[in-house]
């Protein structure tokens, strides 16, 4: 499990680094932190949905909040904004 988690974090960091290189992100936190947070939150939402059902866990609302949180943490640059 540790190896799988580490590899998932490394792959996520690589994906985020590609976005930084393309100028899509200006992260507010270290990419490793963002990657591990992403993995943890995603896993938590999935676990809640499995245990309580999607409606009971209100996964739709959680996913919207999840996206907004990561847009902010990654400093997402929307196309055409600031250009």
mmCIF file of the N, C-alpha and C atoms, coordinates in Angstrom:
data_MODEL
# 
_entry.id   MODEL 
# 
loop_
_atom_site.group_PDB 
_atom_site.id 
_atom_site.type_symbol 
_atom_site.label_atom_id 
_atom_site.label_alt_id 
_atom_site.label_comp_id 
_atom_site.label_asym_id 
_atom_site.label_entity_id 
_atom_site.label_seq_id 
_atom_site.pdbx_PDB_ins_code 
_atom_site.Cartn_x 
_atom_site.Cartn_y 
_atom_site.Cartn_z 
_atom_site.occupancy 
_atom_site.B_iso_or_equiv 
_atom_site.pdbx_formal_charge 
_atom_site.auth_seq_id 
_atom_site.auth_comp_id 
_atom_site.auth_asym_id 
_atom_site.auth_atom_id 
_atom_site.pdbx_PDB_model_num 
ATOM 1   N N  . UNK A 1 1  ? 0.819   -1.187 0.000   1.00 0.00 ? 1  UNK A N  1 
ATOM 2   C CA . UNK A 1 1  ? 0.000   0.000  0.000   1.00 0.00 ? 1  UNK A CA 1 
ATOM 3   C C  . UNK A 1 1  ? 0.869   1.259  0.000   1.00 0.00 ? 1  UNK A C  1 
ATOM 4   N N  . UNK A 1 2  ? 1.981   1.210  0.748   1.00 0.00 ? 2  UNK A N  1 
ATOM 5   C CA . UNK A 1 2  ? 2.860   2.374  0.788   1.00 0.00 ? 2  UNK A CA 1 
ATOM 6   C C  . UNK A 1 2  ? 3.450   2.663  -0.585  1.00 0.00 ? 2  UNK A C  1 
ATOM 7   N N  . UNK A 1 3  ? 3.858   1.604  -1.277  1.00 0.00 ? 3  UNK A N  1 
ATOM 8   C CA . UNK A 1 3  ? 4.429   1.766  -2.619  1.00 0.00 ? 3  UNK A CA 1 
ATOM 9   C C  . UNK A 1 3  ? 3.389   2.330  -3.571  1.00 0.00 ? 3  UNK A C  1 
ATOM 10  N N  . UNK A 1 4  ? 2.191   1.808  -3.504  1.00 0.00 ? 4  UNK A N  1 
ATOM 11  C CA . UNK A 1 4  ? 1.115   2.286  -4.382  1.00 0.00 ? 4  UNK A CA 1 
ATOM 12  C C  . UNK A 1 4  ? 0.813   3.754  -4.117  1.00 0.00 ? 4  UNK A C  1 
ATOM 13  N N  . UNK A 1 5  ? 0.744   4.140  -2.851  1.00 0.00 ? 5  UNK A N  1 
ATOM 14  C CA . UNK A 1 5  ? 0.481   5.530  -2.484  1.00 0.00 ? 5  UNK A CA 1 
ATOM 15  C C  . UNK A 1 5  ? 1.601   6.444  -2.980  1.00 0.00 ? 5  UNK A C  1 
ATOM 16  N N  . UNK A 1 6  ? 2.848   6.034  -2.744  1.00 0.00 ? 6  UNK A N  1 
ATOM 17  C CA . UNK A 1 6  ? 3.998   6.833  -3.178  1.00 0.00 ? 6  UNK A CA 1 
ATOM 18  C C  . UNK A 1 6  ? 3.996   7.009  -4.691  1.00 0.00 ? 6  UNK A C  1 
ATOM 19  N N  . UNK A 1 7  ? 3.726   5.923  -5.415  1.00 0.00 ? 7  UNK A N  1 
ATOM 20  C CA . UNK A 1 7  ? 3.701   6.002  -6.877  1.00 0.00 ? 7  UNK A CA 1 
ATOM 21  C C  . UNK A 1 7  ? 2.568   6.901  -7.369  1.00 0.00 ? 7  UNK A C  1 
ATOM 22  N N  . UNK A 1 8  ? 1.417   6.819  -6.735  1.00 0.00 ? 8  UNK A N  1 
ATOM 23  C CA . UNK A 1 8  ? 0.294   7.678  -7.112  1.00 0.00 ? 8  UNK A CA 1 
ATOM 24  C C  . UNK A 1 8  ? 0.648   9.138  -6.865  1.00 0.00 ? 8  UNK A C  1 
ATOM 25  N N  . UNK A 1 9  ? 1.294   9.419  -5.744  1.00 0.00 ? 9  UNK A N  1 
ATOM 26  C CA . UNK A 1 9  ? 1.706   10.792 -5.446  1.00 0.00 ? 9  UNK A CA 1 
ATOM 27  C C  . UNK A 1 9  ? 2.721   11.283 -6.474  1.00 0.00 ? 9  UNK A C  1 
ATOM 28  N N  . UNK A 1 10 ? 3.678   10.448 -6.815  1.00 0.00 ? 10 UNK A N  1 
ATOM 29  C CA . UNK A 1 10 ? 4.700   10.832 -7.801  1.00 0.00 ? 10 UNK A CA 1 
ATOM 30  C C  . UNK A 1 10 ? 4.074   11.117 -9.163  1.00 0.00 ? 10 UNK A C  1 
ATOM 31  N N  . UNK A 1 11 ? 3.146   10.260 -9.589  1.00 0.00 ? 11 UNK A N  1 
ATOM 32  C CA . UNK A 1 11 ? 2.485   10.474 -10.889 1.00 0.00 ? 11 UNK A CA 1 
ATOM 33  C C  . UNK A 1 11 ? 1.646   11.751 -10.878 1.00 0.00 ? 11 UNK A C  1 
ATOM 34  N N  . UNK A 1 12 ? 0.997   12.005 -9.761  1.00 0.00 ? 12 UNK A N  1 
ATOM 35  C CA . UNK A 1 12 ? 0.177   13.208 -9.662  1.00 0.00 ? 12 UNK A CA 1 
ATOM 36  C C  . UNK A 1 12 ? 1.058   14.452 -9.688  1.00 0.00 ? 12 UNK A C  1 
ATOM 37  N N  . UNK A 1 13 ? 2.179   14.416 -9.003  1.00 0.00 ? 13 UNK A N  1 
ATOM 38  C CA . UNK A 1 13 ? 3.125   15.543 -9.028  1.00 0.00 ? 13 UNK A CA 1 
ATOM 39  C C  . UNK A 1 13 ? 3.610   15.776 -10.459 1.00 0.00 ? 13 UNK A C  1 
ATOM 40  N N  . UNK A 1 14 ? 3.936   14.720 -11.170 1.00 0.00 ? 14 UNK A N  1 
ATOM 41  C CA . UNK A 1 14 ? 4.396   14.867 -12.562 1.00 0.00 ? 14 UNK A CA 1 
ATOM 42  C C  . UNK A 1 14 ? 3.331   15.528 -13.426 1.00 0.00 ? 14 UNK A C  1 
ATOM 43  N N  . UNK A 1 15 ? 2.073   15.121 -13.238 1.00 0.00 ? 15 UNK A N  1 
ATOM 44  C CA . UNK A 1 15 ? 0.978   15.712 -13.995 1.00 0.00 ? 15 UNK A CA 1 
ATOM 45  C C  . UNK A 1 15 ? 0.854   17.205 -13.662 1.00 0.00 ? 15 UNK A C  1 
ATOM 46  N N  . UNK A 1 16 ? 0.936   17.525 -12.385 1.00 0.00 ? 16 UNK A N  1 
ATOM 47  C CA . UNK A 1 16 ? 0.822   18.923 -11.975 1.00 0.00 ? 16 UNK A CA 1 
ATOM 48  C C  . UNK A 1 16 ? 2.006   19.748 -12.477 1.00 0.00 ? 16 UNK A C  1 
ATOM 49  N N  . UNK A 1 17 ? 3.200   19.161 -12.455 1.00 0.00 ? 17 UNK A N  1 
ATOM 50  C CA . UNK A 1 17 ? 4.384   19.857 -12.964 1.00 0.00 ? 17 UNK A CA 1 
ATOM 51  C C  . UNK A 1 17 ? 4.228   20.200 -14.442 1.00 0.00 ? 17 UNK A C  1 
ATOM 52  N N  . UNK A 1 18 ? 3.611   19.312 -15.199 1.00 0.00 ? 18 UNK A N  1 
ATOM 53  C CA . UNK A 1 18 ? 3.373   19.587 -16.616 1.00 0.00 ? 18 UNK A CA 1 
ATOM 54  C C  . UNK A 1 18 ? 2.469   20.809 -16.765 1.00 0.00 ? 18 UNK A C  1 
ATOM 55  N N  . UNK A 1 19 ? 1.455   20.928 -15.908 1.00 0.00 ? 19 UNK A N  1 
ATOM 56  C CA . UNK A 1 19 ? 0.578   22.099 -15.944 1.00 0.00 ? 19 UNK A CA 1 
ATOM 57  C C  . UNK A 1 19 ? 1.317   23.379 -15.581 1.00 0.00 ? 19 UNK A C  1 
ATOM 58  N N  . UNK A 1 20 ? 2.238   23.289 -14.624 1.00 0.00 ? 20 UNK A N  1 
ATOM 59  C CA . UNK A 1 20 ? 3.043   24.453 -14.242 1.00 0.00 ? 20 UNK A CA 1 
ATOM 60  C C  . UNK A 1 20 ? 3.912   24.873 -15.425 1.00 0.00 ? 20 UNK A C  1 
ATOM 61  N N  . UNK A 1 21 ? 4.561   23.899 -16.074 1.00 0.00 ? 21 UNK A N  1 
ATOM 62  C CA . UNK A 1 21 ? 5.431   24.206 -17.220 1.00 0.00 ? 21 UNK A CA 1 
ATOM 63  C C  . UNK A 1 21 ? 4.663   24.850 -18.365 1.00 0.00 ? 21 UNK A C  1 
ATOM 64  N N  . UNK A 1 22 ? 3.391   24.450 -18.543 1.00 0.00 ? 22 UNK A N  1 
ATOM 65  C CA . UNK A 1 22 ? 2.560   25.025 -19.603 1.00 0.00 ? 22 UNK A CA 1 
ATOM 66  C C  . UNK A 1 22 ? 1.980   26.381 -19.201 1.00 0.00 ? 22 UNK A C  1 
ATOM 67  N N  . UNK A 1 23 ? 2.214   26.796 -17.968 1.00 0.00 ? 23 UNK A N  1 
ATOM 68  C CA . UNK A 1 23 ? 1.694   28.070 -17.492 1.00 0.00 ? 23 UNK A CA 1 
ATOM 69  C C  . UNK A 1 23 ? 0.235   28.011 -17.068 1.00 0.00 ? 23 UNK A C  1 
ATOM 70  N N  . UNK A 1 24 ? -0.286  26.815 -16.864 1.00 0.00 ? 24 UNK A N  1 
ATOM 71  C CA . UNK A 1 24 ? -1.682  26.660 -16.460 1.00 0.00 ? 24 UNK A CA 1 
ATOM 72  C C  . UNK A 1 24 ? -1.874  26.856 -14.966 1.00 0.00 ? 24 UNK A C  1 
ATOM 73  N N  . UNK A 1 25 ? -0.838  26.571 -14.176 1.00 0.00 ? 25 UNK A N  1 
ATOM 74  C CA . UNK A 1 25 ? -0.931  26.640 -12.726 1.00 0.00 ? 25 UNK A CA 1 
ATOM 75  C C  . UNK A 1 25 ? 0.134   27.561 -12.160 1.00 0.00 ? 25 UNK A C  1 
ATOM 76  N N  . UNK A 1 26 ? -0.209  28.240 -11.088 1.00 0.00 ? 26 UNK A N  1 
ATOM 77  C CA . UNK A 1 26 ? 0.732   28.976 -10.252 1.00 0.00 ? 26 UNK A CA 1 
ATOM 78  C C  . UNK A 1 26 ? 0.430   28.538 -8.817  1.00 0.00 ? 26 UNK A C  1 
ATOM 79  N N  . UNK A 1 27 ? 0.943   27.371 -8.409  1.00 0.00 ? 27 UNK A N  1 
ATOM 80  C CA . UNK A 1 27 ? 0.557   26.759 -7.137  1.00 0.00 ? 27 UNK A CA 1 
ATOM 81  C C  . UNK A 1 27 ? 0.849   27.627 -5.921  1.00 0.00 ? 27 UNK A C  1 
ATOM 82  N N  . UNK A 1 28 ? -0.078  27.571 -4.956  1.00 0.00 ? 28 UNK A N  1 
ATOM 83  C CA . UNK A 1 28 ? 0.081   28.267 -3.684  1.00 0.00 ? 28 UNK A CA 1 
ATOM 84  C C  . UNK A 1 28 ? 0.715   27.367 -2.631  1.00 0.00 ? 28 UNK A C  1 
ATOM 85  N N  . UNK A 1 29 ? 0.766   26.074 -2.907  1.00 0.00 ? 29 UNK A N  1 
ATOM 86  C CA . UNK A 1 29 ? 1.358   25.093 -1.993  1.00 0.00 ? 29 UNK A CA 1 
ATOM 87  C C  . UNK A 1 29 ? 2.318   24.225 -2.802  1.00 0.00 ? 29 UNK A C  1 
ATOM 88  N N  . UNK A 1 30 ? 3.258   23.543 -2.141  1.00 0.00 ? 30 UNK A N  1 
ATOM 89  C CA . UNK A 1 30 ? 4.147   22.637 -2.870  1.00 0.00 ? 30 UNK A CA 1 
ATOM 90  C C  . UNK A 1 30 ? 3.330   21.563 -3.608  1.00 0.00 ? 30 UNK A C  1 
ATOM 91  N N  . UNK A 1 31 ? 3.779   21.198 -4.797  1.00 0.00 ? 31 UNK A N  1 
ATOM 92  C CA . UNK A 1 31 ? 3.038   20.230 -5.601  1.00 0.00 ? 31 UNK A CA 1 
ATOM 93  C C  . UNK A 1 31 ? 2.896   18.886 -4.903  1.00 0.00 ? 31 UNK A C  1 
ATOM 94  N N  . UNK A 1 32 ? 3.895   18.481 -4.129  1.00 0.00 ? 32 UNK A N  1 
ATOM 95  C CA . UNK A 1 32 ? 3.783   17.211 -3.402  1.00 0.00 ? 32 UNK A CA 1 
ATOM 96  C C  . UNK A 1 32 ? 2.643   17.277 -2.387  1.00 0.00 ? 32 UNK A C  1 
ATOM 97  N N  . UNK A 1 33 ? 2.500   18.408 -1.734  1.00 0.00 ? 33 UNK A N  1 
ATOM 98  C CA . UNK A 1 33 ? 1.405   18.587 -0.776  1.00 0.00 ? 33 UNK A CA 1 
ATOM 99  C C  . UNK A 1 33 ? 0.062   18.537 -1.482  1.00 0.00 ? 33 UNK A C  1 
ATOM 100 N N  . UNK A 1 34 ? -0.045  19.245 -2.594  1.00 0.00 ? 34 UNK A N  1 
ATOM 101 C CA . UNK A 1 34 ? -1.300  19.253 -3.361  1.00 0.00 ? 34 UNK A CA 1 
ATOM 102 C C  . UNK A 1 34 ? -1.635  17.850 -3.855  1.00 0.00 ? 34 UNK A C  1 
ATOM 103 N N  . UNK A 1 35 ? -0.634  17.122 -4.323  1.00 0.00 ? 35 UNK A N  1 
ATOM 104 C CA . UNK A 1 35 ? -0.858  15.770 -4.835  1.00 0.00 ? 35 UNK A CA 1 
ATOM 105 C C  . UNK A 1 35 ? -1.376  14.844 -3.743  1.00 0.00 ? 35 UNK A C  1 
ATOM 106 N N  . UNK A 1 36 ? -0.755  14.888 -2.589  1.00 0.00 ? 36 UNK A N  1 
ATOM 107 C CA . UNK A 1 36 ? -1.170  14.015 -1.488  1.00 0.00 ? 36 UNK A CA 1 
ATOM 108 C C  . UNK A 1 36 ? -2.547  14.418 -0.953  1.00 0.00 ? 36 UNK A C  1 
ATOM 109 N N  . UNK A 1 37 ? -2.829  15.701 -0.935  1.00 0.00 ? 37 UNK A N  1 
ATOM 110 C CA . UNK A 1 37 ? -4.147  16.162 -0.519  1.00 0.00 ? 37 UNK A CA 1 
ATOM 111 C C  . UNK A 1 37 ? -5.208  15.691 -1.504  1.00 0.00 ? 37 UNK A C  1 
ATOM 112 N N  . UNK A 1 38 ? -4.905  15.778 -2.785  1.00 0.00 ? 38 UNK A N  1 
ATOM 113 C CA . UNK A 1 38 ? -5.817  15.318 -3.825  1.00 0.00 ? 38 UNK A CA 1 
ATOM 114 C C  . UNK A 1 38 ? -6.145  13.839 -3.625  1.00 0.00 ? 38 UNK A C  1 
ATOM 115 N N  . UNK A 1 39 ? -5.122  13.033 -3.424  1.00 0.00 ? 39 UNK A N  1 
ATOM 116 C CA . UNK A 1 39 ? -5.309  11.591 -3.239  1.00 0.00 ? 39 UNK A CA 1 
ATOM 117 C C  . UNK A 1 39 ? -6.158  11.319 -1.994  1.00 0.00 ? 39 UNK A C  1 
ATOM 118 N N  . UNK A 1 40 ? -5.856  12.013 -0.904  1.00 0.00 ? 40 UNK A N  1 
ATOM 119 C CA . UNK A 1 40 ? -6.579  11.785 0.352   1.00 0.00 ? 40 UNK A CA 1 
ATOM 120 C C  . UNK A 1 40 ? -8.046  12.201 0.248   1.00 0.00 ? 40 UNK A C  1 
ATOM 121 N N  . UNK A 1 41 ? -8.301  13.366 -0.321  1.00 0.00 ? 41 UNK A N  1 
ATOM 122 C CA . UNK A 1 41 ? -9.680  13.831 -0.442  1.00 0.00 ? 41 UNK A CA 1 
ATOM 123 C C  . UNK A 1 41 ? -10.487 12.953 -1.395  1.00 0.00 ? 41 UNK A C  1 
ATOM 124 N N  . UNK A 1 42 ? -9.876  12.584 -2.506  1.00 0.00 ? 42 UNK A N  1 
ATOM 125 C CA . UNK A 1 42 ? -10.564 11.708 -3.461  1.00 0.00 ? 42 UNK A CA 1 
ATOM 126 C C  . UNK A 1 42 ? -10.911 10.377 -2.797  1.00 0.00 ? 42 UNK A C  1 
ATOM 127 N N  . UNK A 1 43 ? -9.951  9.819  -2.076  1.00 0.00 ? 43 UNK A N  1 
ATOM 128 C CA . UNK A 1 43 ? -10.189 8.550  -1.389  1.00 0.00 ? 43 UNK A CA 1 
ATOM 129 C C  . UNK A 1 43 ? -11.265 8.673  -0.330  1.00 0.00 ? 43 UNK A C  1 
ATOM 130 N N  . UNK A 1 44 ? -11.288 9.784  0.376   1.00 0.00 ? 44 UNK A N  1 
ATOM 131 C CA . UNK A 1 44 ? -12.303 10.006 1.391   1.00 0.00 ? 44 UNK A CA 1 
ATOM 132 C C  . UNK A 1 44 ? -13.697 10.097 0.805   1.00 0.00 ? 44 UNK A C  1 
ATOM 133 N N  . UNK A 1 45 ? -13.827 10.809 -0.301  1.00 0.00 ? 45 UNK A N  1 
ATOM 134 C CA . UNK A 1 45 ? -15.136 10.919 -0.963  1.00 0.00 ? 45 UNK A CA 1 
ATOM 135 C C  . UNK A 1 45 ? -15.586 9.542  -1.451  1.00 0.00 ? 45 UNK A C  1 
ATOM 136 N N  . UNK A 1 46 ? -14.655 8.788  -2.021  1.00 0.00 ? 46 UNK A N  1 
ATOM 137 C CA . UNK A 1 46 ? -14.992 7.451  -2.500  1.00 0.00 ? 46 UNK A CA 1 
ATOM 138 C C  . UNK A 1 46 ? -15.413 6.533  -1.352  1.00 0.00 ? 46 UNK A C  1 
ATOM 139 N N  . UNK A 1 47 ? -14.700 6.615  -0.237  1.00 0.00 ? 47 UNK A N  1 
ATOM 140 C CA . UNK A 1 47 ? -15.035 5.778  0.918   1.00 0.00 ? 47 UNK A CA 1 
ATOM 141 C C  . UNK A 1 47 ? -16.408 6.152  1.486   1.00 0.00 ? 47 UNK A C  1 
ATOM 142 N N  . UNK A 1 48 ? -16.671 7.448  1.583   1.00 0.00 ? 48 UNK A N  1 
ATOM 143 C CA . UNK A 1 48 ? -17.984 7.895  2.066   1.00 0.00 ? 48 UNK A CA 1 
ATOM 144 C C  . UNK A 1 48 ? -19.099 7.413  1.142   1.00 0.00 ? 48 UNK A C  1 
ATOM 145 N N  . UNK A 1 49 ? -18.881 7.535  -0.156  1.00 0.00 ? 49 UNK A N  1 
ATOM 146 C CA . UNK A 1 49 ? -19.901 7.105  -1.122  1.00 0.00 ? 49 UNK A CA 1 
ATOM 147 C C  . UNK A 1 49 ? -20.145 5.600  -1.012  1.00 0.00 ? 49 UNK A C  1 
ATOM 148 N N  . UNK A 1 50 ? -19.078 4.830  -0.816  1.00 0.00 ? 50 UNK A N  1 
ATOM 149 C CA . UNK A 1 50 ? -19.234 3.381  -0.672  1.00 0.00 ? 50 UNK A CA 1 
ATOM 150 C C  . UNK A 1 50 ? -20.000 3.027  0.603   1.00 0.00 ? 50 UNK A C  1 
ATOM 151 N N  . UNK A 1 51 ? -19.742 3.771  1.655   1.00 0.00 ? 51 UNK A N  1 
ATOM 152 C CA . UNK A 1 51 ? -20.366 3.461  2.940   1.00 0.00 ? 51 UNK A CA 1 
ATOM 153 C C  . UNK A 1 51 ? -21.787 4.011  3.058   1.00 0.00 ? 51 UNK A C  1 
ATOM 154 N N  . UNK A 1 52 ? -22.015 5.236  2.560   1.00 0.00 ? 52 UNK A N  1 
ATOM 155 C CA . UNK A 1 52 ? -23.297 5.906  2.778   1.00 0.00 ? 52 UNK A CA 1 
ATOM 156 C C  . UNK A 1 52 ? -24.121 6.098  1.511   1.00 0.00 ? 52 UNK A C  1 
ATOM 157 N N  . UNK A 1 53 ? -23.567 5.732  0.362   1.00 0.00 ? 53 UNK A N  1 
ATOM 158 C CA . UNK A 1 53 ? -24.211 5.989  -0.918  1.00 0.00 ? 53 UNK A CA 1 
ATOM 159 C C  . UNK A 1 53 ? -23.910 7.407  -1.371  1.00 0.00 ? 53 UNK A C  1 
ATOM 160 N N  . UNK A 1 54 ? -23.979 7.615  -2.673  1.00 0.00 ? 54 UNK A N  1 
ATOM 161 C CA . UNK A 1 54 ? -23.646 8.932  -3.229  1.00 0.00 ? 54 UNK A CA 1 
ATOM 162 C C  . UNK A 1 54 ? -24.551 10.026 -2.679  1.00 0.00 ? 54 UNK A C  1 
ATOM 163 N N  . UNK A 1 55 ? -25.839 9.727  -2.555  1.00 0.00 ? 55 UNK A N  1 
ATOM 164 C CA . UNK A 1 55 ? -26.770 10.737 -2.027  1.00 0.00 ? 55 UNK A CA 1 
ATOM 165 C C  . UNK A 1 55 ? -26.501 11.011 -0.553  1.00 0.00 ? 55 UNK A C  1 
ATOM 166 N N  . UNK A 1 56 ? -26.322 9.960  0.218   1.00 0.00 ? 56 UNK A N  1 
ATOM 167 C CA . UNK A 1 56 ? -26.079 10.124 1.647   1.00 0.00 ? 56 UNK A CA 1 
ATOM 168 C C  . UNK A 1 56 ? -24.797 10.884 1.936   1.00 0.00 ? 56 UNK A C  1 
ATOM 169 N N  . UNK A 1 57 ? -23.778 10.672 1.131   1.00 0.00 ? 57 UNK A N  1 
ATOM 170 C CA . UNK A 1 57 ? -22.499 11.356 1.316   1.00 0.00 ? 57 UNK A CA 1 
ATOM 171 C C  . UNK A 1 57 ? -22.477 12.718 0.633   1.00 0.00 ? 57 UNK A C  1 
ATOM 172 N N  . UNK A 1 58 ? -23.524 12.988 -0.139  1.00 0.00 ? 58 UNK A N  1 
ATOM 173 C CA . UNK A 1 58 ? -23.609 14.254 -0.901  1.00 0.00 ? 58 UNK A CA 1 
ATOM 174 C C  . UNK A 1 58 ? -22.357 14.458 -1.752  1.00 0.00 ? 58 UNK A C  1 
ATOM 175 N N  . UNK A 1 59 ? -22.024 13.409 -2.498  1.00 0.00 ? 59 UNK A N  1 
ATOM 176 C CA . UNK A 1 59 ? -20.795 13.441 -3.292  1.00 0.00 ? 59 UNK A CA 1 
ATOM 177 C C  . UNK A 1 59 ? -20.802 14.543 -4.341  1.00 0.00 ? 59 UNK A C  1 
ATOM 178 N N  . UNK A 1 60 ? -21.950 14.838 -4.935  1.00 0.00 ? 60 UNK A N  1 
ATOM 179 C CA . UNK A 1 60 ? -21.986 15.902 -5.949  1.00 0.00 ? 60 UNK A CA 1 
ATOM 180 C C  . UNK A 1 60 ? -21.469 17.220 -5.380  1.00 0.00 ? 60 UNK A C  1 
ATOM 181 N N  . UNK A 1 61 ? -21.970 17.591 -4.209  1.00 0.00 ? 61 UNK A N  1 
ATOM 182 C CA . UNK A 1 61 ? -21.551 18.842 -3.577  1.00 0.00 ? 61 UNK A CA 1 
ATOM 183 C C  . UNK A 1 61 ? -20.088 18.773 -3.155  1.00 0.00 ? 61 UNK A C  1 
ATOM 184 N N  . UNK A 1 62 ? -19.663 17.618 -2.660  1.00 0.00 ? 62 UNK A N  1 
ATOM 185 C CA . UNK A 1 62 ? -18.264 17.477 -2.260  1.00 0.00 ? 62 UNK A CA 1 
ATOM 186 C C  . UNK A 1 62 ? -17.326 17.629 -3.457  1.00 0.00 ? 62 UNK A C  1 
ATOM 187 N N  . UNK A 1 63 ? -17.714 17.059 -4.590  1.00 0.00 ? 63 UNK A N  1 
ATOM 188 C CA . UNK A 1 63 ? -16.865 17.139 -5.778  1.00 0.00 ? 63 UNK A CA 1 
ATOM 189 C C  . UNK A 1 63 ? -16.771 18.571 -6.281  1.00 0.00 ? 63 UNK A C  1 
ATOM 190 N N  . UNK A 1 64 ? -17.864 19.315 -6.238  1.00 0.00 ? 64 UNK A N  1 
ATOM 191 C CA . UNK A 1 64 ? -17.831 20.732 -6.636  1.00 0.00 ? 64 UNK A CA 1 
ATOM 192 C C  . UNK A 1 64 ? -16.859 21.493 -5.730  1.00 0.00 ? 64 UNK A C  1 
ATOM 193 N N  . UNK A 1 65 ? -16.967 21.283 -4.417  1.00 0.00 ? 65 UNK A N  1 
ATOM 194 C CA . UNK A 1 65 ? -16.079 21.953 -3.472  1.00 0.00 ? 65 UNK A CA 1 
ATOM 195 C C  . UNK A 1 65 ? -14.626 21.511 -3.668  1.00 0.00 ? 65 UNK A C  1 
ATOM 196 N N  . UNK A 1 66 ? -14.440 20.232 -3.934  1.00 0.00 ? 66 UNK A N  1 
ATOM 197 C CA . UNK A 1 66 ? -13.116 19.655 -4.195  1.00 0.00 ? 66 UNK A CA 1 
ATOM 198 C C  . UNK A 1 66 ? -12.463 20.365 -5.385  1.00 0.00 ? 66 UNK A C  1 
ATOM 199 N N  . UNK A 1 67 ? -13.203 20.517 -6.464  1.00 0.00 ? 67 UNK A N  1 
ATOM 200 C CA . UNK A 1 67 ? -12.677 21.180 -7.664  1.00 0.00 ? 67 UNK A CA 1 
ATOM 201 C C  . UNK A 1 67 ? -12.298 22.627 -7.373  1.00 0.00 ? 67 UNK A C  1 
ATOM 202 N N  . UNK A 1 68 ? -13.180 23.345 -6.684  1.00 0.00 ? 68 UNK A N  1 
ATOM 203 C CA . UNK A 1 68 ? -12.910 24.750 -6.380  1.00 0.00 ? 68 UNK A CA 1 
ATOM 204 C C  . UNK A 1 68 ? -11.690 24.903 -5.478  1.00 0.00 ? 68 UNK A C  1 
ATOM 205 N N  . UNK A 1 69 ? -11.552 24.005 -4.524  1.00 0.00 ? 69 UNK A N  1 
ATOM 206 C CA . UNK A 1 69 ? -10.393 24.036 -3.629  1.00 0.00 ? 69 UNK A CA 1 
ATOM 207 C C  . UNK A 1 69 ? -9.107  23.871 -4.424  1.00 0.00 ? 69 UNK A C  1 
ATOM 208 N N  . UNK A 1 70 ? -9.085  22.913 -5.335  1.00 0.00 ? 70 UNK A N  1 
ATOM 209 C CA . UNK A 1 70 ? -7.863  22.672 -6.096  1.00 0.00 ? 70 UNK A CA 1 
ATOM 210 C C  . UNK A 1 70 ? -7.595  23.745 -7.134  1.00 0.00 ? 70 UNK A C  1 
ATOM 211 N N  . UNK A 1 71 ? -8.629  24.330 -7.677  1.00 0.00 ? 71 UNK A N  1 
ATOM 212 C CA . UNK A 1 71 ? -8.407  25.474 -8.570  1.00 0.00 ? 71 UNK A CA 1 
ATOM 213 C C  . UNK A 1 71 ? -7.658  26.565 -7.818  1.00 0.00 ? 71 UNK A C  1 
ATOM 214 N N  . UNK A 1 72 ? -8.102  26.823 -6.594  1.00 0.00 ? 72 UNK A N  1 
ATOM 215 C CA . UNK A 1 72 ? -7.468  27.850 -5.784  1.00 0.00 ? 72 UNK A CA 1 
ATOM 216 C C  . UNK A 1 72 ? -6.035  27.455 -5.405  1.00 0.00 ? 72 UNK A C  1 
ATOM 217 N N  . UNK A 1 73 ? -5.853  26.254 -4.843  1.00 0.00 ? 73 UNK A N  1 
ATOM 218 C CA . UNK A 1 73 ? -4.528  25.832 -4.393  1.00 0.00 ? 73 UNK A CA 1 
ATOM 219 C C  . UNK A 1 73 ? -3.502  25.763 -5.519  1.00 0.00 ? 73 UNK A C  1 
ATOM 220 N N  . UNK A 1 74 ? -3.979  25.407 -6.708  1.00 0.00 ? 74 UNK A N  1 
ATOM 221 C CA . UNK A 1 74 ? -3.058  25.300 -7.842  1.00 0.00 ? 74 UNK A CA 1 
ATOM 222 C C  . UNK A 1 74 ? -2.894  26.618 -8.579  1.00 0.00 ? 74 UNK A C  1 
ATOM 223 N N  . UNK A 1 75 ? -3.661  27.623 -8.185  1.00 0.00 ? 75 UNK A N  1 
ATOM 224 C CA . UNK A 1 75 ? -3.566  28.900 -8.884  1.00 0.00 ? 75 UNK A CA 1 
ATOM 225 C C  . UNK A 1 75 ? -3.927  28.732 -10.347 1.00 0.00 ? 75 UNK A C  1 
ATOM 226 N N  . UNK A 1 76 ? -5.009  28.002 -10.592 1.00 0.00 ? 76 UNK A N  1 
ATOM 227 C CA . UNK A 1 76 ? -5.424  27.701 -11.969 1.00 0.00 ? 76 UNK A CA 1 
ATOM 228 C C  . UNK A 1 76 ? -5.605  28.977 -12.753 1.00 0.00 ? 76 UNK A C  1 
ATOM 229 N N  . UNK A 1 77 ? -5.010  29.023 -13.901 1.00 0.00 ? 77 UNK A N  1 
ATOM 230 C CA . UNK A 1 77 ? -5.168  30.166 -14.794 1.00 0.00 ? 77 UNK A CA 1 
ATOM 231 C C  . UNK A 1 77 ? -6.179  29.766 -15.851 1.00 0.00 ? 77 UNK A C  1 
ATOM 232 N N  . UNK A 1 78 ? -7.321  30.414 -15.817 1.00 0.00 ? 78 UNK A N  1 
ATOM 233 C CA . UNK A 1 78 ? -8.369  30.144 -16.819 1.00 0.00 ? 78 UNK A CA 1 
ATOM 234 C C  . UNK A 1 78 ? -7.898  30.702 -18.158 1.00 0.00 ? 78 UNK A C  1 
ATOM 235 N N  . UNK A 1 79 ? -8.289  30.029 -19.225 1.00 0.00 ? 79 UNK A N  1 
ATOM 236 C CA . UNK A 1 79 ? -7.920  30.477 -20.572 1.00 0.00 ? 79 UNK A CA 1 
ATOM 237 C C  . UNK A 1 79 ? -8.443  31.892 -20.782 1.00 0.00 ? 79 UNK A C  1 
ATOM 238 N N  . UNK A 1 80 ? -7.559  32.773 -21.232 1.00 0.00 ? 80 UNK A N  1 
ATOM 239 C CA . UNK A 1 80 ? -7.942  34.135 -21.533 1.00 0.00 ? 80 UNK A CA 1 
ATOM 240 C C  . UNK A 1 80 ? -7.898  35.073 -20.342 1.00 0.00 ? 80 UNK A C  1 
ATOM 241 N N  . UNK A 1 81 ? -7.709  34.561 -19.146 1.00 0.00 ? 81 UNK A N  1 
ATOM 242 C CA . UNK A 1 81 ? -7.671  35.408 -17.959 1.00 0.00 ? 81 UNK A CA 1 
ATOM 243 C C  . UNK A 1 81 ? -6.242  35.875 -17.743 1.00 0.00 ? 81 UNK A C  1 
ATOM 244 N N  . UNK A 1 82 ? -6.065  37.169 -17.613 1.00 0.00 ? 82 UNK A N  1 
ATOM 245 C CA . UNK A 1 82 ? -4.738  37.722 -17.343 1.00 0.00 ? 82 UNK A CA 1 
ATOM 246 C C  . UNK A 1 82 ? -3.818  37.741 -18.547 1.00 0.00 ? 82 UNK A C  1 
ATOM 247 N N  . UNK A 1 83 ? -4.365  37.518 -19.710 1.00 0.00 ? 83 UNK A N  1 
ATOM 248 C CA . UNK A 1 83 ? -3.511  37.528 -20.909 1.00 0.00 ? 83 UNK A CA 1 
ATOM 249 C C  . UNK A 1 83 ? -3.605  38.861 -21.617 1.00 0.00 ? 83 UNK A C  1 
# 
